[in-house]
Amino acid sequence: MNQAQKLPILFLVTSCFLFVSCSNIAEKKVTNEVWVDLFNGVNFDGWEVIGGQASYDIVDGAIVGTSVANTPNTFLATKKYYQDFVLEFEFFVDEKLNSGVQFRSLSLPKYKKGAPHGYQFEMDPSERAWTAGIYDEKRRGWLYTGDYNPKAKKQFRAGQWNKARIECKANHVRTFLNGTQVAYLIDDPSYVRAGFIGLQVHSIYRDEQIGKKVKWRNLRISENLKDFRNEGSATFIRNLKPNHLSVAEQKKGWDLLFNGEKMQGNIRTKEKYAAFELQLEVKLSKTTNSGIKYFVDNIESDGKALAALEYRLVDNATYPDAKGQNSNRRLAALYDLLPPAEKVHKRKVKALEGKWNYIRIIARRDGIVEHWLNGYKVLEYKRGSEDFRKRVANSKFNKIVGFGEAEEGYILIQDNAEQVSYRSIKIKRLTN
């Protein structure tokens, strides 16, 4: 039977949702989990439309969302709230349409005029391939980008049905795509709350996107989750709980370098590192002019580092030498050597003014070094390469023999007496 049922469009802005009776919803027991079907395949009982004016139909037992022009994001949301759960569903998304599934989300009159906000399981058929990444709709933006787990980006099946799984337990959130784990987020506990599950039809900006479809089927949920699945040894963990090192991170070899107590002056590691991954959060001010130095192979008697490779920390709008696309003294640049990309995946990389910015430096044994800013890899270079040495020869470091090519060195957070804050400083030694 191929009969479509139309859901009338409603503009709903509400601070609470009525709990829906599950008397007409089948329960299925699978191993230790009790599964409840979220969608009965016949009508939209237990669901309502929030936000824009995209349409939702029922076709062959699947929910079909259709994009329309000149409307904000639209969500078909459950009336019931969920906090700790396992959610599974299948989805099919048109190659020209971005979409997602909201969870632990709300729509409150006092928050951005009722705009739906909260976690989102990304559905991204573009070349960026961030499907199953975690986005914080109308709040903090990207929490876990697809680039954190590049191997998992190949799991999305274009033009086919894909199977998704979301696990939420306290402040731990994990996503899976076609049986492979993609994301592992440990969030700040203050963001943990119950909320609706919502099927998004994204707003569109081009005529070619009008009338495109996104489909969902076999939606089911279990609220008696006991333990997470094996998170997978290769899955990167993004921990947003300040100055916290989880058991899972410890198992992966991470060390916490700063416990949140006050420290002054230049701060350097007690040990030297040859290959490592460093991550930390930084809050910049208008006067910030500092940096994170690495492969520091000599320290002056007063604790100041001699010239070394440096991840630049600066307010681009304040300092003249940080302005311009080609400036190698901008935020996230390899200081005086290599500028960061302004755009990644066609999207502008932005610093978060007055908020915590997430920074990663990855230095591998083969000499490859990466600088990351807020989920985007903004530059990559190879120490000791011909290009690297040419850049050194044209820099302020041209008189230093073997600059930046030490086999190992300290990591130092520079103190230029400018206002800059650091937290959640972690490091992991790499074997490759």
N, C-alpha and C positions, 0 to 999 in steps of 0.2 A: 504493500500500500504506500503510495507516494502522495500523501496529502499534507499540506502545510497548514499549521494553525498560527494565526497572527496574534502577537501580544500587543495590546494597545500601549502607546507611549504615554508615560506619566512623568511629570516633573515632581520628584519627591526630594525634599530636604528635611531630614528628620534626625533627631538626636538619639532615638531608640527604635528598636524593631521588635515587633511581637514575635514570640516564639511560636513556630508552626507545629501543629500536631503531626506526628510521624505515623499515624495509624494506617495511612494508605501507602507507606513506604516499606518495602520488603527489607528484612534483615537477613544477612548471610554470614555464617561463621566460617572463617578461614584460619586455620591453625589457632593461634591465640588471640586473633583480632576479630572483633565483631564489626562487620561492614554494613553500612546503611547507604542505600542508593539516594543520591541527592536529587536526581531527576528521574521522573517516572516514565518518560518517553511519550507521554500523552498530552499533558498540559503543564502550565507554569505554576502550579500550586506550590507555595513556599518560596516564590521568587518575586522580585519587583525590579523595575527599571529605575536607575538613579543617574542623574547627570544629563547627558545629551539626548539626541533624538534618533540615533541609529535604531534599526529595527531588528527584532528577534523572531524567528519562525521555528517551527518544529517540522523537520523533514526526515522521513524514514527513521524516526526515533532519535535523531540528533538535533541539538540546538544549533541554529544557523544565524549568525549575526551578519548584517549587511551594512557597509559603510555609506554614509551620506555626507554631503558637503555642508559647510557652514554650521557645524555643531561641535561642542567640546566632546571629550571622551565620554562614552556611554558605558554603563555597567548593568548587567543583569545580576542582581545580588540576592543572596539567600536572606530570608527574614530572620533566620536563626544565627546566633553568634557562635563562633568556635575559637578556642584558644590552643589547647594541646590536642594534636590529631595527626593522622596520616590521611592525605588526600591523594586519590589516584584518578586520572582521567585520560582520555585520548583527545587529540586535537589535530585539526587540519587548517592551515592558514595559507591564504593566497600569497604568492611571491611578492606582490606589490603592497601588502598590508602588514603593518606591525600590530601586534596585539599582546594580550597577557591575561593572567588570572590573579585577581586580588585575593589576599587572605589576611586575617587579623586586621581588617580595614573598617573605617568608620566614615560617616557623613554627619557632621555636626554644624548646626546653624552658625555658631560663633567661630568656626574655623574656616577661613577662606570662602565664606558664603555658602557653606555646605558642600564644598568640593570633596568627593571621595578621596581618602588618603590612607596610606598604609603600604604593607609589603605587596610586591607584585612578582609573580613568576613570569619572566619575560618570554615572549614568543617572537623570535626575530629571524625571518627567512632571508635577510639581506646578507651580503658578503661579510659583514661584521661578525655574524654567527654567534650572537650572545644568548641564544635560547637557553632557558633554565637559569640564567643569571638572576640576581635579586635586585629589584629596583624599589625605592621607597617613594611611592607616588605622592606628589604634592608636599613632600617633607624634605628629606635629605638627599634625594637623588640616588645615584648608583651606590649600592652597598657591596655588591659582588659582581664584577663584570665578567664576561665570558673569557676575557684575556687572562684572568687568573688561572684558568684551567684550559690551556690551548688544545690539549689532546681531546678533551670532551667536545670541542666545537664541531668535530666531524660526526657527531651522533645524530644531528638533525637530518631528517629525511624530507627533502624538498618534494612537494607534489604528492605526499603520502600522509597517511595517518601516523602520528607519533604518540608514544605513551609517556605520560608524565607522572611523577610522584613527588609530593611535598611532605616533609616531616617537620613538625613543630613540637618541641618539648621544652618548656621554660624559655630560656633565652637562646636556645640552640635551634637553628633552622637549616635543613638540608634539602637539596633538590636533586632529582634524578631525571634523566632523559633516556628513554629506550633502554632501561636497565643499567645505565652507567651514571655514577654520581658526578654531578657537575659542580655544585656549590656547597660550602659548609660555612655558615655564618654563626658567630657567637655575638649576640648583640648586647648593647647596654641594657641591663634588666629594666630600666625605666620605660622602655618601649614595649614591654611584654603586656599584652592585653587580649581580651576576646574581641572578635570582630567578624564581619560578614565575609563570605567568599563571593567574589564577583567576576563575571566573565566580561572582559573588556572588548569593545569595538573602538579602536583608536580614532581620534580626529584625523582628518586628512587635509592635505594642502595642495594636491594636484588633481586635475580633472580625470586623469587616468586611473585614479584610485577610487572613483565613485562606483558604487555597486559591487565592490569586492567582498568576498565572503571569508568568514572564519567560523569553524565548526567545532563543537564539543560533543562527546558521547561517553557513555559508560563512566559517568561521574559517581564516585563512591567515597565514603569517608568512614574512618574508625577513630573513636575517641578513647580507646583503651590501650594506647601505645605504651608498651613497657620499656622497650629498649630500641635505640636506633639500630639500623643496619650497620654492618661494617663500613666505616666511612671511606675506606680505600686509602692505601698508603700514599698515593700520589696526589690526593686532593689537597689543594691549598686551603688553609683555614684563615678566614678573616675574622679577627677578634676585635670587637668594638668596645668591650668592657675595659675601662681605663686601667692601665698598669696591672693587667691581669694576665697570667699565663695558665692556660687550661691544661688539664691532664693530657688531652689529645695533642696539644702543641708540644708538650714535654716529650711525648712518645716520638714525635717527629724530629726531635733534636734542637728545639728552640730554647734559648736562655733569655731571661728577663734581665736587662741591663740597668733598669731604673725602676725603683719600687714606689715612686711618688713622693719621696721625701725631698726637701729643698736642698739644692746644691748650687754653688756659685763658681764663676770662672770657667775656663776651658775644662771640658769633661772628656776624658779619653778612656778607652778600654784598658784594662790591666794586661790583657793578652794581645798578641798579634794575630792577624788573620790573613790567610792566603786566598781562600775561596770562601765566599760567604753570601748570605742574604740578610740584609738589614732592613727592618721596618720600624717606623715610628710615626707619631702624629705631631704636627707643628702648628702653632697658632701665630700668625704673623701680625705685625702692627705697621702703621704708616712709616715708622722709623727703622724697621727691620733691615739690617744689612749684615748678614752672617753666612754661615755655611757649615756643611758636614764634610770633614776631610777624611779621606781613607787612603790606605797604603802609606800611612805616615811612618817613615822609617827612621826618623830622628826627632827628638824633642829637646828644645832648649831648656836651660836650667830653671827658667821661671815658669815652665809648663807650656809655653807657646810652641805651636808646631811650626816647623820650617815649611817651606812651600810643598804642597801636596795636591793630589787630585781632590777636587771639591765639588760637591753638589751645592749649587748656589741657592741661598735663601735671601730673598729680597722682595720688597714691594715694588713691582714693576712701574707703577705710576709715579712713585716718589723720586726714584734715582734716575738721572738722565742717561747713564750708561746702560740701564736695563731696558730702555725703550727700543722698539723696532724689532721686526721679525727676525732679523739676522744677528741680533745681539747675543753674544756668548757670555753675557753677564746678567741674563734674565733669570727669573725663578726657574729652578730645575735644570739650568744649564750646567755643563761641565765647564767650570769657571775659566774664562779667557781662552777656551779651546773649541767648544762645540755648543751651538744654540739648541734649545729644545724645540720640538715640533709645536706649532701653535694649534694645529688641528690633527686629530687622529680619528680615523673612520669617518672623515668629513665633518666631524664635530669639534668645536672649539674647546680646548682644554683650559679650564678656568681654576684660578685659586679661589678658595672660599674666604672671603673677607670677614674677619672677626670670628671665624670658626676654625675647627681643627681640620687641617689638611693631612691627608694620608700619603706618606712618602715611602718608597722602596728603593734600595740600591742592591743590585744583584751583580756580583763579581764571580765569574766562573774560572775554572782552572785553565781553560784555553785562552784566557785573556779578554774574553767578551765581558763587557760591563753594560748594564742597563740602568737608566734612571726612570722612575715611575712617579706620577703625580695624580692622586685622586682616581686611581683605577686605570690610568692610561700610561702606556710606555711611550715616553716622549723623546728618548734618544737611546742609541746603542753605538758602541765603538769597541775597538779591539786594541788593548794596550800593546805597544811595541810594533804595531802595523806600520806600513809605509805612510798611510794617511795620518795616523796618530802622530808620528814623528814630524811630519810636515807641519801639522798644527802647532806642535810644541816649538818648532823652529821659528814660527811666526808669532809667538806669544811672549809674554813677560818672563816665561820660564826658560827661554832659549839658552841661557848660560849654565843651566843645571844639567850636568851629565847624567843620562839615564833617567830623566824626570818621569815619574809615574810608572816605572817599570820594576819596582822592587818586588821580590817574590812574595813578601808578606809585610804587614805593617799594622800599626794601631789605627783605630777609628777615633776621631776627635770631633766633638761638637764645639764649634768656635764661639767664643764670647767676645763680641765687639762692643760691649756696653750698650747694646741696642735692645729694645723690648721685643723678645721672642720667647715663646713658651714651648716646652717639649713634654711629651708623655708617651707611655706605652712603647718604650724603646726595647726592641727584641732583636736577637741575632741568632743565626743558625749557620753552622759550618757546612759547606758543600763538598761533596766528593767528586763532582763532575764539573 
